[in-house]
Amino acid sequence: MKSDSVKKGMQQAPHRSLFHALGMTEEEMERPLIGIVSSYNEIVPGHMNLDKIVDAVKMGVAMAGGTPVMVPAIAVCDGIAMGHIGMKYSLVTRDLIADSTECLAKAHAFDALVMVPNCDKNVPGLLMAAARINIPTVFVSGGPMLAGRVQGHKTSLSSMFEAVGAYTAGNMTEEDVREYEEKACPTCGSCSGMYTANSMNCLTEVLGMGLKGNGTIPAVYSERLKLAKHAGMAVMEMLKKNICPRDIMTEKAFRNALTMDMALGCSTNSMLHLPAIAYEAGVDLNLEIANEISAKTPNLCHLAPAGPTYIEDLNEAGGIYAVMNEISKLGLLELDVMTVTGKTVGENIKNCANKNPEVIRTVENPYSQTGGIAILKGNLAPDSAVVKRSAVAPEMLKHEGPARVFDCEEDAIAAIKGGKIVAGDVVVIRYEGPKGGPGMREMLNPTSAIAGMGLGSTVALITDGRFSGASRGASIGHACPEAAVGGPIALVEEGDIISIDIDNHRLDVNISEAEMEKRKASWQPRKPQVTTGYLARYAAMAAPASRGAILEL
């Protein structure tokens, strides 16, 4: 056992004295040492129940003959961080989580790990760490929040942000907004739509790193505690069989994840996180294949914000395995990939029925014949840009309009709320990328303001920042190279005509190549918005968004 290096032999007597200080018995020291990495805290609604999940995992580990030890991981609530300097810190925590978890696991010689995350950045951060550490590891998340109910209709956090925009436009009263405020987020758990947290929890299940139900069983269901106990038992079986994350997170597994990303209509942030996780697993995940996969993968789910259904509905309809089984009818999944169950994907999803074809469309009746996410290229994004195609109004799949250019999110929001953006405009928000932000903020506030002002089907938004999974409309993010390194988005001028053609994967500004070169020659780098502390170090080290904005150390 790896933990023998801190438990066995005369040289380890000092180490054992510290285990005795923990109250650990001789019998516990004879067993495998299992790290339970918990993101529990009292500021993130998705994490406030993780202490109970951890207790259940510990019981499962102990029942199967291991010694569980909880260690912490940080987590940020993207909703609370939104719209102020806090959002600059959100994405960067993913790398901090990966780094600190690697340090904890290696320093204490754990034999295996159970990761207990839930929200936007700590799920991919812990997947990155799992790939680096490469000892038997199982994921069990805290689970999704139940949908809120306002005036008889289900709702969620994205509706809350849009309600603020509707109030600004005079379409809602303060009392209306207060009702949303009190009812949109009714329980603990990751926010109830197919936003980034739930996208990554679902894709963890697809990758084979979580048990059935990991992505969909609601946080408040007792079934979630049973899942946690089984995760503790499963990691002990993995330890016996020496099944490690890199045996599971193979190139085939990532192709499955991209395929299911398209079928489920996941957050565009998955296009940042999957390449970063793959990089740590030694897999080169080129986003060029995303459009290739999307072209043959039908979109079967329209979960909020794309549609009126929520993760709880997906769970009742059969969950992720039911969607995988449906997609497998087209021969689009690699079924021989190993998973944390000790079985292959094909064995896991066999006979998992679709219990509600209104929530999970059949392959014969999809929402669209192509996937929920599209990668765009053009002279405005020569490397790539990402759009959640499934959440775009049909009339905006092809759009041309004048650029309204802003060098930060705050200026754009002020213009939108001030009525200075009109139908047909293309809002451009730049200097919000990994280096320029720094930190690559989410643009949920401006997209929600656009939707709340009633412009969601007539105004597009392009940024070198990124979009929340709660964003909808023609919101195109991750346009790279970013403005801070002289990317074409830095060269756009007010009134330039921008052409968007999502079906043909194009994003262009209608100026000549000669004019582009002229502007490039006169472009001057901007001083970073933050010049001290961790953000300054991150800005200096961040790799391009096309590599998942992972730090280059």
LINPECOR-V561957 format. One record per helix or strand. SS is the DSSP state (A for helix, B for strand). FROM is the first residue (numbers start at 1). TO is the last residue. Records with the same first field share a line. If there is no record, write none. Layout:
SS: FROM-TO  FROM-TO
This chain:
A: 4-7  10-21  26-30  50-63  78-81  85-107  120-133  157-168  174-183  196-207  222-241  245-248  251-264  270-280  288-296  311-316  319-328  345-349  389-391  394-396  409-417  444-452  483-485  488-491  513-522  533-541  545-547
B: 32-38  66-72  112-116  137-139  144-144  148-150  153-155  190-190  210-210  299-299  303-303  309-309  338-338  344-344  368-368  374-378  381-387  398-406  426-429  442-442  460-463  466-466  475-480  497-501  506-509  542-542  551-551
